[in-house]
Amino acid sequence: MLKHFPKPGAILMLAFVASFASAETLTGTVTNGTTNKPAGGDEVILIKLAQGMEEAARTKADAQGKFSFNVPDDGGPHLIRAVHQGVTYHKMAPPGTTSVQVEVYDAAKKVDGLSVTADVMRVQAQGDKLEIIRLFAINNSSQPAKTQMNDHNFEFYLPPGAEIDQAAAKTAGGQPINSPPVPQADKNRFAFVFPLRPGETQFQIQFHLPYSGEASIDPKSLYPMEHFVVMLPKSMKFSGAASFQSMQDPQQSDSLVQVVSNAQPSQNLAFKVSGTGILPDRNEGSAASSGGGGQTAGPESGRPGGGLGPPIDAPDPLSKYRWYILGAFAVVLAGGGYYIAKRSPEQSAAADDDETVEIPRKAVARPAPVKAQGQAAAAAAPAPAATSSSSSMLLQALKEELFELELERQQGRITPQEYEKNKAALDQTLQRALKREAQKV
């Protein structure tokens, strides 16, 4: 008796239907936050993140700002990128997401409502080198809300002889992104060519200077700012204009903090430091993530030998801008542990606006940016007895590192050999982490 086999056409049809059965539909809307209308015609890109950064599909928002993608049901996270007037905006789509809302804004070369909330300089010295990490916090409260973007979007001066080690930008709720400043015509003047979207944008630059035991620093601020802050170890000495106020930080009694409030562009903010010392090691993110003013006590406070923090009702003179003092972000991300500690400085080169990725951050332990690599690796390593929460944070960090690595490859900032080696290591770690997570479910 002859058996009946399906015809080839039927097999292809079954495979076609099966492919759609294993995919989910992800729908979304792109809204113009400037006009509060649909952003019809904006390009929308679906990016797969689980095994790196891979463009999965692209489309355009319709007249109502709506779009949709068929997303493979592979359990991996995706990123939605919308491009509006040359500026990119992003929204994460974790596994199981079926709908996303992306908000974009009109761009202008100059917008009103920009203000510098803080300019913080963290200073330390060892040997013949003075190391400084400078953090700018800029708030865009333009009405209607617009993104400012031009060829010299935020300018600043560095001291003569400064050598830039790393630089980054960070939007509210986003991750630090390599963003090297561009030299301007005026000597020692630089600019971050990075969009200032509505809300807060932070810039951080790490640089060093030759040091013979003392140095004079003139920030030459170009903008009015709410707070200019200099922070250094107590083993060093500080002298500056009368406008500086010395403040005791109850959470960091072994550091010196000097503050000028409501500083103006013409104001003298020059200061001199002498001596040597290293700022104390701390889990800076913990204080920052608490909203800036949270009190800690006991060993968690990071004080040598532990000890109690200040009384809960004690006034904190730095509460208004503690977040900026403690909130410096590591330019070289520490989420991937071994991979991050091994990356060379050359791999942290120029980046364009396409790197601006809005990724919800979690309290992943990060090293202080000026630590030695060995210390950074130790600080970045996950705790041996990891809880479910720490595993999730590790997964998030690994996915973000894969994203960053893929960006470096696409922009030619890493050799193919380095890309393959680093990606293989991250993929292997990510697969093990995913397997452990699956076993817990």
C-alpha positions as a Python dict, from the first residue, in 0.01 Angstrom:
ca = {
    (1, 'M'): (0, 0, 0),
    (2, 'L'): (140, 338, -104),
    (3, 'K'): (188, 601, 164),
    (4, 'H'): (80, 957, 94),
    (5, 'F'): (349, 1218, 148),
    (6, 'P'): (280, 1593, 165),
    (7, 'K'): (357, 1780, -152),
    (8, 'P'): (661, 2015, -148),
    (9, 'G'): (433, 2318, -178),
    (10, 'A'): (240, 2209, 130),
    (11, 'I'): (563, 2167, 326),
    (12, 'L'): (670, 2522, 237),
    (13, 'M'): (331, 2655, 336),
    (14, 'L'): (348, 2476, 673),
    (15, 'A'): (697, 2616, 734),
    (16, 'F'): (575, 2966, 644),
    (17, 'V'): (282, 2941, 883),
    (18, 'A'): (505, 2797, 1157),
    (19, 'S'): (746, 3089, 1126),
    (20, 'F'): (466, 3334, 1195),
    (21, 'A'): (331, 3118, 1476),
    (22, 'S'): (667, 3155, 1655),
    (23, 'A'): (668, 3533, 1622),
    (24, 'E'): (491, 3797, 1825),
    (25, 'T'): (363, 4130, 1702),
    (26, 'L'): (519, 4433, 1865),
    (27, 'T'): (321, 4749, 1806),
    (28, 'G'): (400, 5102, 1906),
    (29, 'T'): (347, 5471, 1859),
    (30, 'V'): (594, 5751, 1800),
    (31, 'T'): (475, 6081, 1947),
    (32, 'N'): (629, 6422, 1892),
    (33, 'G'): (669, 6564, 2242),
    (34, 'T'): (715, 6915, 2102),
    (35, 'T'): (382, 6929, 1921),
    (36, 'N'): (200, 6651, 2112),
    (37, 'K'): (109, 6506, 1775),
    (38, 'P'): (193, 6175, 1604),
    (39, 'A'): (540, 6168, 1452),
    (40, 'G'): (425, 6033, 1116),
    (41, 'G'): (700, 5942, 872),
    (42, 'D'): (975, 5895, 1132),
    (43, 'E'): (1199, 5597, 1069),
    (44, 'V'): (1165, 5321, 1330),
    (45, 'I'): (1423, 5046, 1370),
    (46, 'L'): (1393, 4718, 1561),
    (47, 'I'): (1726, 4613, 1714),
    (48, 'K'): (1787, 4270, 1864),
    (49, 'L'): (2006, 4280, 2174),
    (50, 'A'): (2031, 3928, 2316),
    (51, 'Q'): (2340, 3825, 2117),
    (52, 'G'): (2478, 4169, 2044),
    (53, 'M'): (2330, 4453, 1844),
    (54, 'E'): (2162, 4335, 1529),
    (55, 'E'): (1913, 4526, 1320),
    (56, 'A'): (1613, 4299, 1286),
    (57, 'A'): (1376, 4519, 1088),
    (58, 'R'): (1290, 4876, 1003),
    (59, 'T'): (980, 5063, 901),
    (60, 'K'): (826, 5408, 911),
    (61, 'A'): (558, 5537, 1142),
    (62, 'D'): (229, 5595, 964),
    (63, 'A'): (29, 5918, 971),
    (64, 'Q'): (-94, 5831, 1321),
    (65, 'G'): (262, 5760, 1438),
    (66, 'K'): (192, 5388, 1461),
    (67, 'F'): (425, 5105, 1363),
    (68, 'S'): (448, 4730, 1410),
    (69, 'F'): (709, 4456, 1386),
    (70, 'N'): (692, 4077, 1382),
    (71, 'V'): (931, 3987, 1665),
    (72, 'P'): (1067, 3631, 1684),
    (73, 'D'): (960, 3459, 2004),
    (74, 'D'): (1320, 3387, 2108),
    (75, 'G'): (1296, 3530, 2459),
    (76, 'G'): (1552, 3803, 2387),
    (77, 'P'): (1528, 4178, 2453),
    (78, 'H'): (1489, 4431, 2175),
    (79, 'L'): (1542, 4801, 2137),
    (80, 'I'): (1322, 5038, 1942),
    (81, 'R'): (1503, 5328, 1780),
    (82, 'A'): (1314, 5623, 1632),
    (83, 'V'): (1494, 5887, 1426),
    (84, 'H'): (1345, 6236, 1428),
    (85, 'Q'): (1514, 6530, 1255),
    (86, 'G'): (1849, 6353, 1270),
    (87, 'V'): (1837, 6274, 1644),
    (88, 'T'): (1782, 5922, 1775),
    (89, 'Y'): (1547, 5826, 2057),
    (90, 'H'): (1523, 5481, 2212),
    (91, 'K'): (1291, 5259, 2408),
    (92, 'M'): (1370, 4919, 2552),
    (93, 'A'): (1139, 4629, 2469),
    (94, 'P'): (1208, 4349, 2722),
    (95, 'P'): (1093, 3994, 2645),
    (96, 'G'): (714, 3971, 2639),
    (97, 'T'): (664, 4336, 2547),
    (98, 'T'): (380, 4381, 2299),
    (99, 'S'): (352, 4758, 2287),
    (100, 'V'): (593, 5051, 2324),
    (101, 'Q'): (561, 5428, 2320),
    (102, 'V'): (852, 5633, 2189),
    (103, 'E'): (864, 6008, 2242),
    (104, 'V'): (1070, 6227, 2011),
    (105, 'Y'): (1123, 6603, 1998),
    (106, 'D'): (1184, 6865, 1734),
    (107, 'A'): (1549, 6971, 1709),
    (108, 'A'): (1686, 7324, 1703),
    (109, 'K'): (2037, 7469, 1701),
    (110, 'K'): (1952, 7687, 1999),
    (111, 'V'): (1677, 7645, 2258),
    (112, 'D'): (1577, 7848, 2559),
    (113, 'G'): (1549, 7689, 2899),
    (114, 'L'): (1897, 7533, 2925),
    (115, 'S'): (2069, 7557, 3263),
    (116, 'V'): (2380, 7407, 3418),
    (117, 'T'): (2277, 7245, 3743),
    (118, 'A'): (2625, 7145, 3853),
    (119, 'D'): (2989, 7139, 3751),
    (120, 'V'): (3173, 6895, 3979),
    (121, 'M'): (3550, 6836, 3976),
    (122, 'R'): (3686, 6534, 4163),
    (123, 'V'): (4059, 6586, 4213),
    (124, 'Q'): (4328, 6349, 4332),
    (125, 'A'): (4705, 6325, 4292),
    (126, 'Q'): (4957, 6046, 4301),
    (127, 'G'): (5320, 6064, 4197),
    (128, 'D'): (5374, 6308, 3912),
    (129, 'K'): (5013, 6299, 3793),
    (130, 'L'): (4708, 6504, 3886),
    (131, 'E'): (4387, 6320, 3797),
    (132, 'I'): (4056, 6499, 3757),
    (133, 'I'): (3707, 6374, 3677),
    (134, 'R'): (3472, 6653, 3580),
    (135, 'L'): (3098, 6605, 3569),
    (136, 'F'): (2856, 6851, 3408),
    (137, 'A'): (2480, 6827, 3462),
    (138, 'I'): (2269, 7025, 3213),
    (139, 'N'): (1894, 7058, 3236),
    (140, 'N'): (1679, 7127, 2930),
    (141, 'S'): (1345, 7270, 3043),
    (142, 'S'): (1256, 7431, 2711),
    (143, 'Q'): (888, 7510, 2647),
    (144, 'P'): (770, 7367, 2422),
    (145, 'A'): (1016, 7085, 2477),
    (146, 'K'): (1287, 7069, 2209),
    (147, 'T'): (1624, 6903, 2162),
    (148, 'Q'): (1922, 7134, 2113),
    (149, 'M'): (2175, 7008, 1861),
    (150, 'N'): (2461, 7196, 1695),
    (151, 'D'): (2831, 7157, 1622),
    (152, 'H'): (2935, 7297, 1962),
    (153, 'N'): (2642, 7196, 2177),
    (154, 'F'): (2814, 7228, 2516),
    (155, 'E'): (3153, 7397, 2551),
    (156, 'F'): (3408, 7403, 2830),
    (157, 'Y'): (3777, 7465, 2900),
    (158, 'L'): (4042, 7225, 3020),
    (159, 'P'): (4364, 7331, 3194),
    (160, 'P'): (4671, 7377, 2970),
    (161, 'G'): (4856, 7049, 2928),
    (162, 'A'): (4553, 6834, 3011),
    (163, 'E'): (4541, 6494, 2844),
    (164, 'I'): (4196, 6344, 2803),
    (165, 'D'): (4167, 5983, 2917),
    (166, 'Q'): (3798, 5916, 2865),
    (167, 'A'): (3477, 6108, 2809),
    (168, 'A'): (3112, 6013, 2810),
    (169, 'A'): (2758, 6145, 2793),
    (170, 'K'): (2449, 6016, 2969),
    (171, 'T'): (2084, 6103, 2933),
    (172, 'A'): (1825, 6061, 3205),
    (173, 'G'): (1757, 5689, 3246),
    (174, 'G'): (2025, 5602, 2992),
    (175, 'Q'): (2366, 5444, 3010),
    (176, 'P'): (2703, 5621, 2982),
    (177, 'I'): (2807, 5646, 2618),
    (178, 'N'): (3155, 5727, 2489),
    (179, 'S'): (3141, 6084, 2357),
    (180, 'P'): (3483, 6244, 2302),
    (181, 'P'): (3486, 6626, 2307),
    (182, 'V'): (3585, 6816, 1994),
    (183, 'P'): (3864, 7081, 2011),
    (184, 'Q'): (3746, 7432, 1928),
    (185, 'A'): (3932, 7725, 1770),
    (186, 'D'): (4013, 7879, 2109),
    (187, 'K'): (4305, 7698, 2275),
    (188, 'N'): (4209, 7447, 2546),
    (189, 'R'): (3841, 7491, 2459),
    (190, 'F'): (3633, 7184, 2376),
    (191, 'A'): (3275, 7099, 2290),
    (192, 'F'): (3054, 6796, 2335),
    (193, 'V'): (2868, 6741, 2007),
    (194, 'F'): (2583, 6551, 2168),
    (195, 'P'): (2211, 6633, 2167),
    (196, 'L'): (2069, 6805, 2472),
    (197, 'R'): (1730, 6639, 2491),
    (198, 'P'): (1452, 6760, 2722),
    (199, 'G'): (1538, 6668, 3077),
    (200, 'E'): (1886, 6620, 3216),
    (201, 'T'): (2201, 6536, 3023),
    (202, 'Q'): (2529, 6463, 3197),
    (203, 'F'): (2878, 6488, 3054),
    (204, 'Q'): (3180, 6342, 3224),
    (205, 'I'): (3541, 6384, 3124),
    (206, 'Q'): (3842, 6223, 3287),
    (207, 'F'): (4182, 6381, 3227),
    (208, 'H'): (4525, 6411, 3385),
    (209, 'L'): (4797, 6674, 3415),
    (210, 'P'): (5170, 6668, 3488),
    (211, 'Y'): (5209, 6735, 3860),
    (212, 'S'): (5502, 6854, 4068),
    (213, 'G'): (5327, 6884, 4402),
    (214, 'E'): (5096, 7177, 4330),
    (215, 'A'): (4879, 7298, 4044),
    (216, 'S'): (4651, 7591, 3957),
    (217, 'I'): (4320, 7516, 3785),
    (218, 'D'): (4096, 7772, 3616),
    (219, 'P'): (3764, 7621, 3500),
    (220, 'K'): (3673, 7932, 3293),
    (221, 'S'): (3303, 7853, 3303),
    (222, 'L'): (3107, 7967, 2998),
    (223, 'Y'): (2761, 7935, 3153),
    (224, 'P'): (2581, 8037, 3470),
    (225, 'M'): (2552, 7739, 3701),
    (226, 'E'): (2374, 7657, 4022),
    (227, 'H'): (2671, 7486, 4184),
    (228, 'F'): (3042, 7457, 4114),
    (229, 'V'): (3195, 7188, 4336),
    (230, 'V'): (3554, 7079, 4394),
    (231, 'M'): (3610, 6755, 4585),
    (232, 'L'): (3953, 6626, 4693),
    (233, 'P'): (4107, 6402, 4960),
    (234, 'K'): (4179, 6558, 5300),
    (235, 'S'): (4549, 6486, 5255),
    (236, 'M'): (4558, 6758, 4989),
    (237, 'K'): (4533, 7134, 5038),
    (238, 'F'): (4294, 7371, 4862),
    (239, 'S'): (4303, 7748, 4818),
    (240, 'G'): (4068, 7957, 4606),
    (241, 'A'): (3866, 8275, 4580),
    (242, 'A'): (3653, 8401, 4867),
    (243, 'S'): (3341, 8280, 4687),
    (244, 'F'): (3433, 7919, 4772),
    (245, 'Q'): (3265, 7778, 5078),
    (246, 'S'): (3412, 7480, 5260),
    (247, 'M'): (3147, 7223, 5349),
    (248, 'Q'): (3179, 6917, 5565),
    (249, 'D'): (3022, 6615, 5402),
    (250, 'P'): (2872, 6405, 5684),
    (251, 'Q'): (2882, 6099, 5459),
    (252, 'Q'): (3244, 6145, 5348),
    (253, 'S'): (3433, 6292, 5639),
    (254, 'D'): (3768, 6199, 5485),
    (255, 'S'): (3714, 6427, 5182),
    (256, 'L'): (3722, 6804, 5132),
    (257, 'V'): (3436, 6974, 4951),
    (258, 'Q'): (3449, 7334, 4826),
    (259, 'V'): (3137, 7491, 4675),
    (260, 'V'): (3045, 7806, 4484),
    (261, 'S'): (2670, 7856, 4443),
    (262, 'N'): (2503, 8055, 4166),
    (263, 'A'): (2830, 8099, 3979),
    (264, 'Q'): (2835, 8334, 3679),
    (265, 'P'): (3045, 8306, 3360),
    (266, 'S'): (3256, 8611, 3451),
    (267, 'Q'): (3317, 8491, 3807),
    (268, 'N'): (3663, 8387, 3919),
    (269, 'L'): (3653, 8014, 3996),
    (270, 'A'): (4027, 7951, 3980),
    (271, 'F'): (4180, 7746, 4261),
    (272, 'K'): (4507, 7585, 4363),
    (273, 'V'): (4569, 7238, 4501),
    (274, 'S'): (4882, 7092, 4654),
    (275, 'G'): (4995, 6768, 4811),
    (276, 'T'): (4895, 6416, 4716),
    (277, 'G'): (4615, 6179, 4800),
    (278, 'I'): (4350, 5949, 4658),
    (279, 'L'): (3979, 5994, 4707),
    (280, 'P'): (3842, 5712, 4925),
    (281, 'D'): (3697, 5408, 4753),
    (282, 'R'): (3321, 5385, 4782),
    (283, 'N'): (3023, 5234, 4612),
    (284, 'E'): (2927, 5574, 4471),
    (285, 'G'): (2620, 5446, 4298),
    (286, 'S'): (2446, 5351, 4619),
    (287, 'A'): (2426, 5703, 4750),
    (288, 'A'): (2340, 5845, 4413),
    (289, 'S'): (2066, 5601, 4349),
    (290, 'S'): (1897, 5682, 4674),
    (291, 'G'): (1802, 6019, 4538),
    (292, 'G'): (2095, 6214, 4675),
    (293, 'G'): (2079, 6265, 5047),
    (294, 'G'): (2005, 5917, 5168),
    (295, 'Q'): (2185, 5829, 5488),
    (296, 'T'): (2370, 5506, 5543),
    (297, 'A'): (2505, 5360, 5861),
    (298, 'G'): (2724, 5078, 5973),
    (299, 'P'): (2965, 4896, 5741),
    (300, 'E'): (2756, 4987, 5439),
    (301, 'S'): (2858, 5351, 5484),
    (302, 'G'): (3199, 5270, 5341),
    (303, 'R'): (3388, 5438, 5628),
    (304, 'P'): (3710, 5272, 5740),
    (305, 'G'): (3606, 5032, 6013),
    (306, 'G'): (3237, 5098, 5953),
    (307, 'G'): (3077, 5306, 6227),
    (308, 'L'): (2755, 5500, 6253),
    (309, 'G'): (2661, 5774, 6014),
    (310, 'P'): (2530, 6114, 6124),
    (311, 'P'): (2199, 6126, 6315),
    (312, 'I'): (1902, 6100, 6084),
    (313, 'D'): (1785, 6449, 6177),
    (314, 'A'): (2128, 6610, 6133),
    (315, 'P'): (2130, 6877, 5858),
    (316, 'D'): (2317, 6775, 5545),
    (317, 'P'): (2471, 7088, 5384),
    (318, 'L'): (2533, 6904, 5056),
    (319, 'S'): (2190, 6744, 5021),
    (320, 'K'): (2089, 6972, 4731),
    (321, 'Y'): (2368, 6849, 4505),
    (322, 'R'): (2497, 6532, 4670),
    (323, 'W'): (2383, 6329, 4372),
    (324, 'Y'): (2627, 6513, 4147),
    (325, 'I'): (2915, 6475, 4391),
    (326, 'L'): (2861, 6102, 4431),
    (327, 'G'): (2705, 6035, 4096),
    (328, 'A'): (3009, 6025, 3870),
    (329, 'F'): (2962, 5741, 3625),
    (330, 'A'): (3235, 5509, 3502),
    (331, 'V'): (3313, 5581, 3138),
    (332, 'V'): (3433, 5225, 3089),
    (333, 'L'): (3127, 5031, 3203),
    (334, 'A'): (3188, 4774, 3474),
    (335, 'G'): (2891, 4543, 3424),
    (336, 'G'): (3079, 4276, 3233),
    (337, 'G'): (3346, 4217, 3496),
    (338, 'Y'): (3640, 4050, 3325),
    (339, 'Y'): (3562, 4191, 2981),
    (340, 'I'): (3544, 4550, 3101),
    (341, 'A'): (3861, 4532, 3306),
    (342, 'K'): (4052, 4396, 3006),
    (343, 'R'): (3941, 4652, 2750),
    (344, 'S'): (4215, 4884, 2632),
    (345, 'P'): (4179, 5265, 2635),
    (346, 'E'): (4202, 5267, 2257),
    (347, 'Q'): (3867, 5089, 2242),
    (348, 'S'): (3698, 5391, 2405),
    (349, 'A'): (3721, 5621, 2102),
    (350, 'A'): (3484, 5853, 1917),
    (351, 'A'): (3113, 5789, 1910),
    (352, 'D'): (2823, 5958, 1733),
    (353, 'D'): (2467, 6022, 1841),
    (354, 'D'): (2351, 5678, 1728),
    (355, 'E'): (2508, 5549, 2050),
    (356, 'T'): (2262, 5735, 2268),
    (357, 'V'): (2066, 5445, 2405),
    (358, 'E'): (1798, 5484, 2669),
    (359, 'I'): (1836, 5173, 2884),
    (360, 'P'): (1686, 5152, 3232),
    (361, 'R'): (1974, 5127, 3476),
    (362, 'K'): (1997, 4916, 3789),
    (363, 'A'): (2234, 4953, 4081),
    (364, 'V'): (2519, 4754, 3929),
    (365, 'A'): (2835, 4792, 4136),
    (366, 'R'): (3090, 5001, 3948),
    (367, 'P'): (3451, 5093, 4025),
    (368, 'A'): (3553, 5450, 4087),
    (369, 'P'): (3663, 5577, 3744),
    (370, 'V'): (4020, 5658, 3851),
    (371, 'K'): (4099, 5320, 4009),
    (372, 'A'): (4369, 5093, 3881),
    (373, 'Q'): (4250, 4816, 3653),
    (374, 'G'): (4307, 4551, 3916),
    (375, 'Q'): (4086, 4735, 4159),
    (376, 'A'): (3824, 4788, 3892),
    (377, 'A'): (3810, 4420, 3815),
    (378, 'A'): (3768, 4335, 4181),
    (379, 'A'): (3493, 4594, 4225),
    (380, 'A'): (3312, 4479, 3914),
    (381, 'A'): (3306, 4108, 3996),
    (382, 'P'): (2965, 3980, 4107),
    (383, 'A'): (2932, 3853, 4461),
    (384, 'P'): (2983, 3473, 4483),
    (385, 'A'): (2652, 3413, 4658),
    (386, 'A'): (2444, 3594, 4401),
    (387, 'T'): (2077, 3643, 4469),
    (388, 'S'): (1807, 3643, 4205),
    (389, 'S'): (1823, 4023, 4200),
    (390, 'S'): (2199, 4031, 4143),
    (391, 'S'): (2165, 3774, 3864),
    (392, 'S'): (1914, 3997, 3690),
    (393, 'M'): (2147, 4293, 3725),
    (394, 'L'): (2431, 4088, 3577),
    (395, 'L'): (2211, 3990, 3283),
    (396, 'Q'): (2117, 4351, 3222),
    (397, 'A'): (2480, 4463, 3241),
    (398, 'L'): (2596, 4190, 3003),
    (399, 'K'): (2329, 4282, 2748),
    (400, 'E'): (2430, 4644, 2767),
    (401, 'E'): (2795, 4552, 2714),
    (402, 'L'): (2703, 4346, 2408),
    (403, 'F'): (2517, 4650, 2280),
    (404, 'E'): (2820, 4874, 2334),
    (405, 'L'): (3056, 4622, 2172),
    (406, 'E'): (2837, 4603, 1863),
    (407, 'L'): (2834, 4980, 1837),
    (408, 'E'): (3214, 4984, 1850),
    (409, 'R'): (3230, 4729, 1569),
    (410, 'Q'): (2985, 4917, 1347),
    (411, 'Q'): (3178, 5240, 1388),
    (412, 'G'): (3519, 5081, 1329),
    (413, 'R'): (3644, 5149, 1680),
    (414, 'I'): (3757, 4792, 1741),
    (415, 'T'): (3943, 4542, 1524),
    (416, 'P'): (3759, 4235, 1393),
    (417, 'Q'): (3987, 4013, 1600),
    (418, 'E'): (3915, 4205, 1921),
    (419, 'Y'): (3544, 4208, 1840),
    (420, 'E'): (3526, 3831, 1790),
    (421, 'K'): (3731, 3758, 2103),
    (422, 'N'): (3535, 3991, 2329),
    (423, 'K'): (3197, 3895, 2185),
    (424, 'A'): (3269, 3523, 2230),
    (425, 'A'): (3360, 3581, 2595),
    (426, 'L'): (3050, 3791, 2659),
    (427, 'D'): (2823, 3549, 2471),
    (428, 'Q'): (2951, 3258, 2675),
    (429, 'T'): (2898, 3445, 3003),
    (430, 'L'): (2552, 3560, 2893),
    (431, 'Q'): (2446, 3208, 2793),
    (432, 'R'): (2553, 3070, 3131),
    (433, 'A'): (2364, 3347, 3308),
    (434, 'L'): (2053, 3287, 3099),
    (435, 'K'): (2075, 2915, 3169),
    (436, 'R'): (2096, 2979, 3543),
    (437, 'E'): (1796, 3213, 3526),
    (438, 'A'): (1596, 2952, 3334),
    (439, 'Q'): (1675, 2686, 3595),
    (440, 'K'): (1534, 2913, 3870),
    (441, 'V'): (1199, 2952, 3697),
}
